[in-house]
Amino acid sequence: MGTISGAVAGDSPRLDDPAPEPAAAGRELKHRMAAQVRRFGPVLALYGLVKLAGLTVFMGLLHYSGDYKKKNIGFGGGHRIWEVLGTYDGRWYQQLASQWYHPQVLPPNATVADVHTNSAAFFPLYPGLMRLLMKTTGIGGFGAGLLVSVVFAFVAVAGIYAVVTLMGGHRAGLIAGALWAVVPGSGAEWAVYSDTVFVAIVAWACYCVMTRQWIAAGLLTLLSGLSRPTSAALIGAVGLAALIALVKRRDGIAKPLFAMLVAPWFMLGYIAWVGMKMHNANGYFLIQKSWAHYFDWGKFTVHAVPEVMIGRFNYLWPSPIADVVALVMLLAVPILLIFFFRLRPPLVLIVFTLLTIASTTTSQQIFSNIPRYLLPAFPLLIAPALVLKRVSWRWLLPTLVLVGAISGWYAGYVMFELGTP
C-alpha cells in the first residue's frame, strides 16, 4: 500500500521508456521492499511484542482456571486451550468456511419468528478467505481463520500507522499501533473473527482518501462491503469526502466520482443476494433480528448503561465483569472525541468515527460486544498517541508491554470467558 502514493505521484515508468534490464529491475524491487521494511518494520514489531505479552497472560489465565475444559470449544468439539480463540462467532465462521451459505427460503409475509439464526448473518469476505486458504493449503478451519486474522491484524496496524503518521509523525504512528493492540476490544484481533480484515480495509481506505488516491479508496471501500454491515460507516465517510472533493474540483471529476459511485455495491449486492435466496427482500434484516441485533434508536444502550452502573444487569444476556469493561470503554468515548476534534482531523476520519460510534450505540445487541464494535474506531487513538509521543522510549516501551500483558485479562479472558465476544 505504501507504494500507491509513489505511483500516483508519477514515479512509475512511462510507456515510451526503455524496458529496464532484469538486473536493474531486481535491484529496484529489492530497494522498494527494503524501504517498506524500514517504514513498517518498527510498528509491526512493536505491535507484535505487545500482543504476544497479552496472549501469554490470556493463555496463562485459561490454564489457571481450567474452565475451557468444560466446553466443546472447537468446531469439532475439541478441548485444546488455544481453541478458545475460535469460539462464539468463530465457530460460525469455521462452519461457513467448510460448508458455505444455505439461506433458508421463507414463507410469504415472514416475521422474525419464522427465522432461526443462520450463517447468512455473516458477510462472506472473511470466511471466503478462510475457505480459500483451507482449499489451497489443507489446513483446518481454525488454523485458517486464525492465520487470516493475524496477517490482516498486521496489515491493519500498518494502515493505522500510515494514517496517524500523516497527522502526527512517525513516533505517534508507532504508539497508535501499540495502543490498538491493547484497547478493550483487541482480544478479537488474534482470534477467528472478521474484525482485523475490516479494520485493515478501513485504515488503508482512509489513508488513500487522505492522500487523494480516489480509485484505490473507492475499490477498498467497495471491498469492505463484503466484510460486514458496518461497512456502511466507511461507505458514508468515503462517499462524503469524495462528494466534497468533486464539488471543489480539487482532484478533477472522474476519480472522486468513481470512488463515490462504486463504494456501496458489494454491501448492497450481498444483502440483495440473501433476500433473493430467501425469497424475501427483507431477509437479511430478519436474520439480524433473529440474532437479537437490530437498529433501535439507542433504546437498549439507554436502558443498559444505568443498569450496569448500579449493578443490576437487568437486560439481554448480561455478563457483569465484561459489561463493566464495556461501560468504561463507552464512557471514555466522549472524552476521546473531544481531544480528537481538537486536532481538526480530515473529514473522512470524523465521519467514519462518528458513524461507527452511532452504529454501536443505537443498536440492540449484547452489551459486552461494545468494545469489539468500537475496535474499528482507531482515529480515537490519535490524540492519546500525540500525548504519549513526548514520553521517552525508555519508559514508554516497558509501559506499553505491561499494559499489553494486562490486556490479556480485560481484552482476552474477560472477553472470551467472562463475556460474549
N, C-alpha and C positions, 0 to 999 in steps of 0.2 A: 504493500500500500504506500509505503514511503516513497516509491519511485514514481507514483502517479503525478505528483506535482511537478517533478522534473520534466516528464513527458509533455505535460500541458504547457510548461514554460517554454518549450521549443527546443529542448536539447536532444530530441530524437532525430535520427538521420533523415536527410531529405531524400526524396525518391531519385534525384539525379546524382546523388553522391555515389562514388565507387564503393562497392561492397568491401567491408573490412576483411583483412586477412584472418584466417581461422585463429592464428596465434594471438593476434591483436584483439579479436573478439573474445577469446578466452580470458585474456588479461583484463579486459573491460568488465566482463561478467564477475570475475573474482574481486575486482575493485569495488563494484557495486554491492556485492554480497558482504564484503568486509565493512563497507560503510554502514550497511543496515545492522550488522552485528554490533558495531561501535555505537550506533544510535539507540538500539533497543535492548542490547545485551544487559546493561545495568538494571533497567527497570524489570526485566523478566527475571533476572537473578534475585533481586530484592523481593519481588512478589513470591517467587518460588520458596525462598527461605522462610518468609513469614507464614505462608500457607503450610509448609511442612511442620513448622512449630505447632500450629493449630491442629493439624491432622494427627500428630503424635499424641497430643493431650486427649483428643477425641477418642482415639483408639484405646488409650490407657484407661479412660473413664468407662468405656464399653466393657473392657476386660475386667475392671474392678467390680462393676455392678453385675455383670453376667446376665442382665435382663434379655439381651438379644437372643440368648439360647432358648428362650420360651416362645419365640416367634418363628413362623415359617417365613423368613425374611427374603429368601431368594426367589427368583421367578419359578424355579423348580422345587421350592420348599427347602432350601439349604439352610445351614446354620453357621456359615463362616462369618467371622466377625466383620470383615470389610463389606459384606453384602448388605449391611445396614444402609450403605450409600445407594442401594438400588431399591429401597422400599417406597411405599406410597405411590406417587406418580411414576416413580422409576419402574415399578412392576408393569404399569400400563404401557410405558414406552418399550419395555422389553417384549411385551406381548405384541405390540404394533409392529416392531421390527421383524418379528418372526412370522406373524400371521397377516399383517396389513389390515386394511379397513373393511368392515362389513356393516355399514349403516343400515339399520332396520327400517323396513317400509312401514309407514304409519297409516292408520285409518284416516278417512276424511274428517276434518274438524278436530284433529287430535289435540289433546291437552297434555300438560306435564305428567299427569297420571298415566298416560299411555307410553311414556318414555322411561326406560331404565338407563342408568348411567352406562355409557358405552364409549369406546375409544375414539369416536369421531369428534369428541370434545377437544382432542389434542391435534394441533396443526402438524403437517407432515414433514417439515424440513428436518427436524432433529431425528425422529425415528427413521426417516429416509436415509440420512447419513449413517445411522447405526446399521440399517439393513444393507446398505452398500458395503460397509466395512465387514459385516458378517459374511457376505457372499464372496468377497474378494480375498479375505484372509482366513476364513474359517473359525474365527474366534466367536465366543458366545455373546449373547445379548448384553449381559452385564459388563463384560470387558469392552465391548464395542461402545456402549453408552458412556462408560467412564472415560475411555480414551478420547472420544469426540468432545466431551465436556472439558477435559483438562486442556486439550490442544486449543480449543476455542477460548478457554479462560486466558491463556497467554496471548492469543490474538486480541481479545478484548482489552487486556491490560496495555498492550502496545497501542491500541487505539485511544484509550483513556490518556496515556502518556502524551500521545501526539496532540490531542485536543488541549490538554492542560498546559503543555509546553508553549502553545501558541499564545496563551493568556498570561502565564506566569513564569516561563522559562524552564530549563532542564531540571533544576532541583525540585521545583514544585511538581513537575510531571512525575518524577520518581516517587515522591511522597504520596501523591494521589493514587498511584498504582498500589502502593503498600496499604493505604487506607482502605481501598476497595477490597483488599484481602481480609479485612477484619471487621467490616460492618456486620450488623446482626444477621443479615440475610446471606452472608458469604458462605455458609455451610453448603449451599446448593451449587457452588462453583465447581467443586470436585466431587460431584455426585451424578447419578443418572437422571439429570434434569436438563431442560432445554435452555435454562437462563443464560448460560455463557454464550451460546450461539446467538441469541437475540442481542445481548449486550455488545458482542463483537461487531455485529452489523450496525447497531445504533452508533457506537463510538466512531467507526470509520465513516459512516454516512454523515455524521455531524462534522467530522474533520473535512470531508470533501465539500460540504456547504461552506465552511469557514474559509477554505482555500479556493472557493468558486469553481470547483470541478463538478459541474452540474450533471453531466452524463453519468459519471460514477455515482454521484449522490442519488440520482433517480433509480439507477439499477439496483443499488444496495437497498434502497427503501422498498422497491418492488419485491426483492428477495425476502425482506423482513416479513412481508405479508404471508409467507408460508411458515413462519416461525410460531406466532401466537397472536391472539386477537388484539392484544395491547400494542401491536404494531401500528394501530390507528393513531397513537400518540406521535410516532415518528412520521407517519404519512402526513399528519396535520402540520407538524413542525417544518418539515422539508417543503411541503406544498406552500405554506405561507411565506417562507423565506424566498422560495422561487418566484412567487407572485410579486413580492415587493421588488425583487431584482428585475423582474420583467417590466413592472411599471416604471422603474427608474432607468431602464435601458442600460444598466450598468455592465451587463455581460451579454448584450445582444438580446435576441428574441428566442432563437431556436433552442438553445441549451437549457435555459431556465424553464421554458415551456415544456420541453421534453421531460424534465425532472418532475414537474407538477402533474403532467398528464399520465405518466407511466406508473407513478408510485402506488396507487391503490389496487391495481388489478389482480394481483395474486391473492390478496386477502379477500377481496370480493369474490373472486373465482372459486376459492375453496369453500366459502360459505354457500355459494350458489350450488356447487357440486354436492355438498352434503344435503341441501334441500332437494335437489333433483333425485338423489339416490333414495331419500326417504319419502319421496312423493309429497313433500310438504315444504313450501317456500320458507316457512318459519322453523324448519327442522333443527338447524344448528342452535338456535336460541332456546328451543325446547330442551335440547340436550343440556345446555348450560344451566337451565333452571333445574333440571333433574339432578344436577351436581350441587344444587343449592348455591349457585354462583350467578348473580344477575344484577343489573343496574337497579338501584332502589333509592336514588337521590340522597344517599348517605344515611338512611334511617338506621341501618344496622350499626354503623360506626357511632352514631349519636347515642344509641342505646348501650353499646358495648363499652365505650370508654368510661363512663361513670361507674358502670358495674365493676370493671377491673379496678378502678381507683378505690372503691370501698370494699373490695374483696368478696363480692357476691358471686360473680361469674355465672350470672343467670342469662345465658344466651346460647346460641347454637355452638355445639362442640367446644366447650371451654377447656383450656389447658392452663391452669393457673400460673405456673412459672413461665412458660413460653409466652403467655399473654401479657405478663408484666414486662418482659423484654420487648414485645411488640409495642406496648404502650409507651415505653421510654423512647423507642425509635420514633413513634408517631409524634410525641411531644417535642422531640428535637427538630422536627422538620420545619416548623415556622421560624425557629431561631436560625437554622442553616439558610433558609430562604432570605432572611433579612440581609445576612452577610453576602449571600450570593448576588442579590440585586445591587448591592453597593459596588460591585465590581463592574457594573454595566456590561454584562456578558452579551454575546451575539444572540440575535433573536431566535435562532434555531435551538439553542440551548435552553432559553427561557421557556419557549412554547413546549418543547418536549418534556422538560422537567415538570411544568405545571400540569400538563395533561396526564403524565404518569401518576402524579400525586392525586389528581382528581379521579382517575380511574380506580385507584386503590381505595380511596376513602368514600366513594359513592356507590360501592357495590356490596351486596350481600355476599359473605364469604366466611372462611374460617379465620378468626381474628389473629391467630398466631402466624398466618401466612403473610401478614403485612410487611415484615422485614424483607421477605423474598420478593414481594411485588414491588418494593421500592429499590431493589438491587440495581435496576437499570438507571436510576436517577443519580448517576455518578457526578453530574455537574455540581451537586450539593457538596461534594468533597473539595471543590476548587478553593474555596475560602479557607478551610482549615489547612490545606496544603500550603497556601501562601503564608499563613501564620507560622507553621512549623518549619518552613524552609530557613527561618532565621536561626534555628537551633543547630548547634554543631553536630556533625555526624557521630562524634564520639559519644554523645548522649542520646541522639535520636535513634541510631541503629539498634542498640540493645532495648530501647523502649518499644520500638515497633515489633521486634521479635517477641518481647514479653507480652505485649498486647495480642500478638498473633497466637501465642500459647494459650492465653486466657480465652481467646475466641473459640478454641476447641471445646470449651464448655458452653458459652452462651450462643454461639453460632453453629455448633456441631451437636453436642449431646442434648442440649435443650431443644434444638430444632427437631432432631430425628427421634429422640427417645422420650422427651417430656412434652412434646407438641406434635403438630401435624404439619410437615413442611409443604 
